[in-house]
């Protein structure tokens, strides 16, 4: 469960999903994020790049953070097909996901690359959501803590603060599979991450939010979000439906 000083964050990663026809689902999310819910939970949506500008424009003054799913470390240059942190900020984006396991696996991103992207995000005054997590083979081999510890050490910028960085723990084997770790496993990993953050960043490390991601849905959100040191969720497929995403946000509020 989140410390009272850390406001829960529920973030929706739409991945490579969503066309202009998907806008009504987002409008429903924005419309429902009012009153009591807004007071106790932060909400973020990371649409595909094609929808970033329109979604960011729609949320001005509302409070829902809109961000990008990736960025290049540099501000500009000869990098065909890439988007810089400054470009994200220019169209109203407030955050960016870096180091997602699908980027690490599909694009060969190393901890050093992830860290450079996170530093770029901080430069552009974006919230960096930095992902870490182990594979099934690594967990079965008893290496989960070592793997995540190495990723934390290599991926987080030295200038990380609670205002600029969020850590998202996503066991790779649970993403999109319907499988989830036990609550005890989640609590152990989040406690380990908290200890590493506190050791490296001191009192500031106790304030950095740690999200859980990996097949989070309305049916298991309350149990997962109640685990120690879980400060919210990074939601995949369930974030594409307003009702499901809002149900998870309400579970975080409780």
N, C-alpha and C positions, 0 to 999 in steps of 0.2 A: 504494500500500500504506500502511496506517495506520502512523503513528509508534508506537513501542513504548509510549510514554506514553499513547496514546489507545486505550482498549479498544474494539474494534469493537462497533457496535450494529446489529442487524438488526431492523427494525420492520415489522410487517404492518398495512397499512391495508385493512380489510375493506370500506370504502366503504358503499354502501347494499345490503349483502348480509348474510345471516345471520339465521336464526330460532332459536327455542329448540332446534330439531332439529339445529342446527349445533354445539351444545355439545360433542359427542364429539370433533370435530376439535380443538377448543381443549384439551380434557382430554388428548388425545394429545400436543399440543405441550408442555403443562406437564409431563406425565409423563416426556417425553424430555429435558427441560432439567435435567439433573442431572450431577454429577461433572465430568469434564474440560471438557465444553462450557460449563458454567456458569462455569467459572474463566476462560475466555478470550474469551467473547462475551456481551454484554448482549442480551437479547431483550425485545421489546415488541410488544403487540398492541393495535390500535385498532379495537374492534368498533363496531357501530351503538349508539346511545344506549340502545336497549331492552335490550341485553345487558351494558351497562357494569357495573351493580351486581353481577350474578351472576358475571361474569368476574373482577372485582376481588376479590370474596369468595373465589373459588376459588384465587387466587394468593397469598393472605396467607402470608408465611413461605417462599414458594417462590422468589421472585426475578424472576419474569416481570413486567415493567411492563405495566400495563393503563392505557390512556388513551382520551380522547375525540377525535373527528375535527374538532371545532370548538368554539368557545366565544364568548360575548358578552364584551366588554371589562369590563362593570360587574359588581359583586358581586351585585346584585339590582335589582329595579325592574319597571316596566311594559313588559316586552319579551316579549310573548306568543310562545311557541314556542321561545325561546332558553334556553340553559343557561349558567350562569355558571361561572367557574373554581372558585369556592368550592363549588358544587354537585358538580362533578367530584371535588374533593378529599374532600368529605363522604362519598361512597359508596366511597372507597378508590382512586379514580383517581390516577395519579402523573404523568401527562403529557397533552399535548394537541397536536394538529396545528393549525397556523394558516397561512393563506396558500396552501393547496393551489391549484393552477391551476384546479381545478374550482370552487372557491369564488370565486376571482378572476374567472373567466369567467361562471359561472352566476349569481353574486350581486353582481357588480360591485365586489368588494372591492379597495380601493386599498392602496398601501403603508402609508398612514397608518392605515387600519383594521386591517391586519395587525399593525402595530406596537402599536396600542392593545390588541389581543387578546393579544399576546405579553407586554405589560406586565401585563395582568390575570393571565396564567398565572404570571408571576413573583411577583405579589402573593399568590397562593394557594399558592405553593411547588410549582408544577407544572413539570415539564420542558417547555419550549416547543420543538416541532419546527417550525421556520420554513422554508417552502418557497419556492424561487425557480426560475425557468426561462424559457426563451424559446420562442416559437412557431417553426414551420417557416419562415414568411415572414421572421421576424426573423433566423434563422440564415442563410438563403439570401441575405439582404441584408447580411450581414457585421456585424450589430448584436448578436450574441448576448452578447458580453462587456459591451457598453454597457448592454443591458437588465438583465442579471443584476447588474451593478454598481449600477445605480439601485435595483433591488429590495432589494439588501443594505443600501444606505445608508438607505432609507426604512422598511424593515421590522424591523430589529433594534433592540431597546431599548439605551439607553446603558449600562444596568446589566448587560448580557449577560456571562455567565461560562461557562466550560466545564461547570460544574455545573448551570447553569440553562437553557442554550440548545444546540440542535443545529440545524445548517443542512442542509437536504435540497435537493440540486440535481436537479430533474426537468425535462428538456427536454419541453415540452408535447407536441411532435409524437411523442414516444416512449411516452407514457402509454397503455397498453392497445391499442397498435397493432401490437405485435410488432416494431417498428422500434427500433433502438438506435444511438447514436452509435458511432463507432470508439473504441477504447481511447485513442488519441492525443487525440481530441476531449474525452473525459472527463477525461483527465489535464490537458489545457490548462485546462479550465474549473475543475477543482478546485484547480489551482495558482493560478489567478487569484483564486478565492474565498479561498484561504488567505492570499494576499498582502494582500487587502483587509481580512481579519479581523486580521491582524498589524499592519497600518498603523493601524487604528482602535483596537484593544484591546491592543496591545503584546504582551508575553509570553503574556497570557491568550488572545489570538487564535490562538496556535500550538497551544493545547490544545483549542479548540472542535472537536467532531467534525463532519465533513462527509459526509453520506450521498449515495449515488447512487440515483436512482429512475427508472423508465421501462422497462417490459417486462423486469424482472429475473426470471430463471427459473433452475432448476438447471443448464440447459445452457450458460448464459453467465455465471453468477455468479462462478466462479473467475477468469475473465479480467477481468471488470469490477472485481472487488474487489481485484485485484492492482495496479491502476493507482495511480500516485502520489497521495497525499492523499485516497484513498477510505477512509473509516473505517467502512464498513458500507453498508447498503442500506435504502431505504424501498420495500417490496414491496407490490404491489397484488394482482392476481388469484392469483398463486402462493401468497399467504399464507393462502388459504382452504382449502388442503389441507395437512395436517400434514406429510406426507412431503416435499412440495415446499419448504415453508417451512423445515423442519429441514435439508434438503439445502443450502439457501442459507446457513443459519447455520453449517453445518459448513464450507462454502467460505470463509466469513469467518474462521473459526477457523484455517484453514490459511494 
